[in-house]
Amino acid sequence: MTGTAPGQWEPRIVAFLCNWCSYAGADLAGVSRLAYPPSLRIVRVPCSGRVSAEMILDALKAGADGVLVSGCHPGDCHYLQGNLVARRRLSLLKRLLEFVGVEPGRVRLAWISASEGEQFAALAREVTEGVRALGPARRLAKTLPEVRHA
């Protein structure tokens, strides 16, 4: 584990990254050998707009301490407005999560382009440190609302 003492708690963070920009930025960070915490579990999605509230709630219910959703910068979305859909969806979801007692810092939205490997590594460190400061997430299975498939 990079930069952590043996036995120190490491947060589990699920990162939903859009295929076109954020995933490519993470790949650039890896290829460039830029250090970022191994606590991120990356899930490649076609677009940040495809990340549903259910996916985020499922990650939290399954034991993730935090969730990162990252997509193309506004105006650069390969699906035109997918990132704007993600921004609206996460804004509403964060209010719901706060209402049921989940700290707003556990869910984060960010924009990373394919050429921003250094920014991705910095974002990963920032998100990890933010979640680490919040501490382990309590078991959320009973707290979070049930979302059913349409």
Backbone as numpy.savetxt, mean C-alpha at the origin, in Angstrom:
# Nx Ny Nz CAx CAy CAz Cx Cy Cz
17.25 -8.60 7.70 16.41 -7.42 7.70 17.29 -6.18 7.70
17.04 -5.31 6.81 17.85 -4.12 6.66 17.56 -3.11 7.75
18.58 -2.74 8.51 18.44 -1.67 9.48 17.60 -1.98 10.70
17.39 -3.24 11.03 16.60 -3.57 12.21 17.42 -4.47 13.12
17.20 -4.33 14.40 17.88 -5.17 15.38 17.23 -6.54 15.38
18.01 -7.58 15.70 17.42 -8.92 15.77 16.26 -8.96 16.75
15.18 -9.57 16.35 14.01 -9.70 17.20 13.08 -8.51 17.18
13.45 -7.44 16.49 12.58 -6.26 16.41 11.39 -6.58 15.51
10.21 -6.13 15.94 9.00 -6.38 15.17 9.06 -5.68 13.82
8.71 -6.41 12.77 8.64 -5.85 11.42 7.19 -5.85 10.97
6.67 -4.70 10.55 5.28 -4.67 10.09 5.12 -5.42 8.77
3.94 -6.00 8.59 3.60 -6.65 7.31 2.77 -5.67 6.51
3.28 -5.31 5.35 2.61 -4.31 4.51 2.34 -4.91 3.14
1.09 -4.84 2.73 0.71 -5.28 1.39 0.71 -4.05 0.49
1.45 -4.14 -0.61 1.56 -3.02 -1.55 0.92 -3.41 -2.88
-0.20 -2.76 -3.21 -0.86 -2.97 -4.50 -0.26 -1.95 -5.47
0.50 -2.41 -6.44 1.21 -1.53 -7.36 0.68 -1.70 -8.78
0.42 -0.58 -9.45 -0.05 -0.65 -10.83 1.07 -1.18 -11.71
0.71 -1.96 -12.69 1.65 -2.61 -13.59 2.52 -1.62 -14.34
1.95 -0.52 -14.78 2.62 0.36 -15.72 3.63 1.30 -15.09
3.34 1.79 -13.90 4.23 2.79 -13.30 4.85 2.32 -11.99
4.03 2.10 -10.98 4.56 1.81 -9.65 5.32 0.50 -9.58
4.80 -0.54 -10.24 5.51 -1.82 -10.24 6.85 -1.67 -10.95
6.84 -0.91 -12.07 8.09 -0.66 -12.80 9.05 0.17 -11.94
8.53 1.10 -11.16 9.37 1.87 -10.24 9.99 0.99 -9.16
9.21 0.04 -8.64 9.73 -0.91 -7.66 10.79 -1.80 -8.30
10.54 -2.21 -9.54 11.51 -3.03 -10.26 12.81 -2.25 -10.46
12.70 -0.97 -10.82 13.89 -0.14 -10.99 14.65 -0.02 -9.68
13.94 0.13 -8.58 14.60 0.19 -7.27 15.38 -1.09 -7.00
14.77 -2.23 -7.33 15.45 -3.50 -7.13 16.66 -3.68 -8.03
16.49 -3.36 -9.31 17.58 -3.48 -10.26 18.73 -2.53 -9.90
18.37 -1.38 -9.37 19.38 -0.38 -8.97 19.99 -0.69 -7.61
19.54 -1.77 -6.99 20.01 -2.21 -5.68 19.81 -1.15 -4.59
18.66 -0.49 -4.68 18.31 0.50 -3.66 17.64 -0.24 -2.50
18.09 0.02 -1.31 17.58 -0.69 -0.13 16.22 -0.15 0.28
15.29 -1.07 0.48 14.02 -0.73 1.10 13.58 -1.93 1.92
12.74 -1.73 2.91 12.40 -2.80 3.85 11.78 -4.02 3.17
12.14 -5.20 3.63 11.58 -6.43 3.07 10.16 -6.71 3.56
9.61 -5.80 4.35 8.28 -6.01 4.92 7.17 -5.81 3.90
7.49 -5.23 2.74 6.48 -5.03 1.69 6.24 -6.32 0.93
4.96 -6.67 0.78 4.56 -7.79 -0.05 3.85 -7.19 -1.24
4.47 -7.26 -2.40 3.95 -6.56 -3.58 2.94 -7.42 -4.32
1.82 -6.79 -4.65 0.78 -7.39 -5.47 0.66 -6.52 -6.72
0.94 -7.11 -7.86 0.90 -6.37 -9.13 -0.53 -6.36 -9.65
-1.05 -5.16 -9.90 -2.41 -5.01 -10.41 -2.35 -4.22 -11.72
-3.34 -4.41 -12.62 -3.29 -3.70 -13.89 -3.32 -2.18 -13.73
-4.04 -1.70 -12.70 -4.21 -0.26 -12.49 -4.60 -0.06 -11.03
-4.18 1.05 -10.45 -4.55 1.33 -9.06 -6.06 1.47 -8.92
-6.74 1.85 -10.01 -8.19 1.95 -9.99 -8.89 0.61 -9.87
-8.17 -0.47 -10.08 -8.74 -1.82 -9.95 -8.64 -2.35 -8.53
-7.98 -1.63 -7.64 -7.87 -2.06 -6.24 -9.17 -1.70 -5.54
-9.91 -2.71 -5.16 -11.21 -2.49 -4.53 -11.07 -2.35 -3.02
-12.10 -1.81 -2.41 -12.15 -1.72 -0.95 -12.06 -3.12 -0.36
-12.68 -4.08 -1.03 -12.65 -5.46 -0.55 -11.22 -6.00 -0.48
-10.41 -5.68 -1.49 -9.02 -6.16 -1.49 -8.25 -5.59 -0.31
-8.47 -4.32 -0.03 -7.76 -3.68 1.09 -8.25 -4.25 2.43
-9.56 -4.39 2.57 -10.11 -4.96 3.81 -9.65 -6.40 4.00
-9.60 -7.17 2.92 -9.13 -8.56 3.02 -7.68 -8.61 3.48
-6.85 -7.70 2.96 -5.45 -7.67 3.39 -5.34 -7.37 4.88
-6.11 -6.40 5.35 -6.09 -6.06 6.77 -6.64 -7.19 7.63
-7.70 -7.81 7.17 -8.28 -8.93 7.92 -7.33 -10.12 7.98
-6.53 -10.30 6.93 -5.60 -11.43 6.87 -4.35 -11.20 7.71
-4.23 -10.02 8.31 -3.11 -9.78 9.21 -2.11 -8.74 8.76
-2.36 -8.06 7.66 -1.45 -6.99 7.25 -1.54 -5.84 8.26
-0.41 -5.27 8.56 -0.38 -4.12 9.48 -0.60 -2.81 8.74
-0.41 -2.84 7.42 -0.62 -1.65 6.61 -0.82 -2.03 5.16
-1.38 -1.10 4.39 -1.62 -1.31 2.97 -1.17 -0.06 2.22
-0.43 -0.29 1.14 -0.02 0.78 0.24 -0.66 0.53 -1.11
-1.30 1.54 -1.67 -1.81 1.49 -3.03 -1.05 2.55 -3.79
-0.42 2.16 -4.89 0.38 3.11 -5.65 0.11 2.96 -7.13
-0.01 4.10 -7.79 -0.30 4.09 -9.22 0.43 5.20 -9.95
0.06 5.38 -11.19 0.65 6.42 -12.03 0.28 7.80 -11.48
1.10 8.78 -11.80 0.78 10.15 -11.43 -0.50 10.59 -12.13
-1.31 11.44 -11.48 -2.53 11.94 -12.14 -2.18 12.55 -13.50
-2.97 12.17 -14.49 -2.73 12.62 -15.85 -1.90 11.66 -16.67
-1.25 10.68 -16.01 -0.40 9.72 -16.71 -0.96 8.30 -16.71
-2.16 8.12 -16.22 -2.75 6.77 -16.10 -2.93 6.15 -17.48
-2.49 4.93 -17.64 -2.66 4.21 -18.90 -4.12 3.87 -19.17
-4.95 3.94 -18.14 -6.38 3.70 -18.30 -7.15 5.01 -18.10
-6.52 6.10 -18.39 -7.04 7.46 -18.37 -7.32 8.01 -16.98
-8.26 7.42 -16.24 -8.62 7.99 -14.94 -8.64 6.97 -13.82
-7.98 5.84 -14.00 -7.97 4.81 -12.97 -7.39 5.30 -11.65
-6.34 6.10 -11.73 -5.73 6.59 -10.49 -6.64 7.57 -9.76
-7.47 8.30 -10.50 -8.43 9.21 -9.86 -9.54 8.43 -9.18
-9.93 7.31 -9.79 -10.91 6.41 -9.16 -10.32 5.87 -7.85
-9.06 5.46 -7.90 -8.40 4.94 -6.69 -8.36 5.99 -5.60
-8.06 7.23 -5.97 -8.00 8.31 -4.97 -9.35 8.52 -4.30
-10.43 8.54 -5.09 -11.78 8.70 -4.51 -12.13 7.52 -3.61
-11.86 6.31 -4.10 -12.19 5.11 -3.35 -11.45 5.07 -2.01
-10.15 5.37 -2.04 -9.38 5.33 -0.80 -9.77 6.43 0.17
-10.17 7.57 -0.35 -10.63 8.65 0.51 -11.84 8.21 1.33
-12.79 7.58 0.66 -13.98 7.08 1.36 -13.64 5.93 2.30
-12.80 5.01 1.84 -12.45 3.85 2.65 -11.70 4.27 3.92
-10.81 5.23 3.80 -10.06 5.67 4.98 -10.99 6.26 6.03
-12.03 6.97 5.60 -13.01 7.50 6.56 -13.76 6.37 7.25
-14.13 5.34 6.49 -14.81 4.18 7.07 -13.89 3.47 8.06
-12.64 3.28 7.68 -11.69 2.59 8.57 -11.48 3.37 9.85
-11.37 4.68 9.73 -11.21 5.51 10.92 -12.44 5.40 11.83
-13.62 5.33 11.22 -14.87 5.19 11.98 -14.89 3.90 12.79
-14.34 2.80 12.23 -14.34 1.52 12.95 -13.09 1.32 13.80
-12.24 2.37 13.89 -11.12 2.31 14.81 -9.77 1.94 14.22
-9.64 1.95 12.91 -8.36 1.66 12.27 -7.66 2.99 12.01
-6.43 3.11 12.45 -5.69 4.35 12.28 -5.53 4.69 10.80
-5.75 5.95 10.42 -5.65 6.33 9.01 -4.27 6.07 8.39
-3.23 6.07 9.20 -1.87 5.85 8.70 -1.59 4.43 8.24
-2.53 3.52 8.46 -2.32 2.14 8.03 -2.59 1.93 6.54
-3.30 2.85 5.92 -3.61 2.75 4.49 -3.09 4.00 3.82
-2.32 3.82 2.76 -1.66 4.95 2.11 -1.81 4.85 0.60
-1.99 5.98 -0.05 -2.04 6.09 -1.51 -0.88 6.97 -1.95
-0.18 6.54 -3.00 0.96 7.32 -3.50 1.08 7.16 -5.00
1.74 8.12 -5.62 1.98 8.10 -7.05 3.47 7.90 -7.30
3.82 6.87 -8.05 5.21 6.58 -8.41 5.25 6.23 -9.89
6.16 6.86 -10.64 6.28 6.53 -12.06 7.37 5.47 -12.25
7.44 4.96 -13.46 8.39 3.89 -13.78 9.84 4.33 -13.59
10.11 5.62 -13.71 11.48 6.12 -13.61 11.85 6.55 -12.19
10.97 6.33 -11.23 11.20 6.81 -9.87 11.54 5.69 -8.89
12.61 4.98 -9.21 13.06 3.90 -8.32 13.49 4.41 -6.95
14.22 5.52 -6.93 14.66 6.08 -5.64 13.46 6.54 -4.82
12.47 7.14 -5.48 11.28 7.58 -4.78 10.50 6.39 -4.24
10.46 5.28 -4.99 9.77 4.09 -4.49 10.45 3.57 -3.23
11.77 3.47 -3.27 12.50 2.98 -2.09 12.26 3.89 -0.89
12.27 5.19 -1.12 12.01 6.14 -0.02 10.58 6.00 0.49
9.61 5.83 -0.42 8.22 5.63 -0.03 8.07 4.36 0.80
8.71 3.28 0.37 8.63 2.01 1.11 9.17 2.18 2.52
10.28 2.88 2.65 10.84 3.13 3.99 9.90 3.99 4.83
9.33 5.02 4.20 8.43 5.94 4.90 7.16 5.22 5.39
6.57 4.43 4.51 5.36 3.69 4.88 5.67 2.69 6.00
6.78 1.99 5.87 7.16 1.00 6.89 7.38 1.67 8.24
8.08 2.79 8.24 8.32 3.50 9.51 7.02 4.04 10.10
6.13 4.53 9.25 4.84 5.01 9.73 4.01 3.92 10.38
3.99 2.76 9.77 3.23 1.63 10.33 3.94 1.09 11.57
5.26 1.07 11.54 6.00 0.61 12.72 5.69 1.51 13.92
5.57 2.81 13.68 5.25 3.74 14.77 3.86 3.48 15.34
2.94 3.00 14.50 1.59 2.68 14.97 1.56 1.38 15.76
2.53 0.52 15.51 2.59 -0.77 16.19 1.78 -1.82 15.45
1.82 -3.05 15.96 1.07 -4.13 15.30 -0.42 -3.83 15.26
-1.04 -4.18 14.14 -2.50 -4.01 14.02 -3.16 -5.08 14.87
-4.16 -4.67 15.59 -4.91 -5.67 16.34 -5.70 -6.51 15.36
-6.14 -7.64 15.79 -6.90 -8.53 14.90 -8.16 -7.81 14.46
-8.28 -7.59 13.15 -9.36 -6.76 12.64 -10.54 -7.55 12.09
-10.49 -8.85 12.12 -11.54 -9.65 11.50 -12.93 -9.34 12.04
-13.03 -9.07 13.31 -14.35 -8.80 13.90 -14.72 -7.32 13.80
-13.72 -6.45 13.63 -13.96 -5.02 13.61 -14.40 -4.52 12.25
-13.77 -5.02 11.20 -14.01 -4.50 9.86 -15.33 -5.00 9.29
-15.99 -4.16 8.54 -17.26 -4.57 7.93 -17.05 -5.63 6.86
-18.05 -6.46 6.69 -18.01 -7.51 5.67 -18.38 -6.88 4.34
-17.55 -7.11 3.32 -17.81 -6.62 1.99 -18.12 -7.84 1.13
-19.25 -7.82 0.47 -19.64 -8.96 -0.35 -19.44 -8.66 -1.83
-19.09 -9.70 -2.56 -18.95 -9.56 -4.02 -20.29 -9.21 -4.63
-20.26 -8.34 -5.62 -21.50 -7.94 -6.29 -21.94 -8.99 -7.30
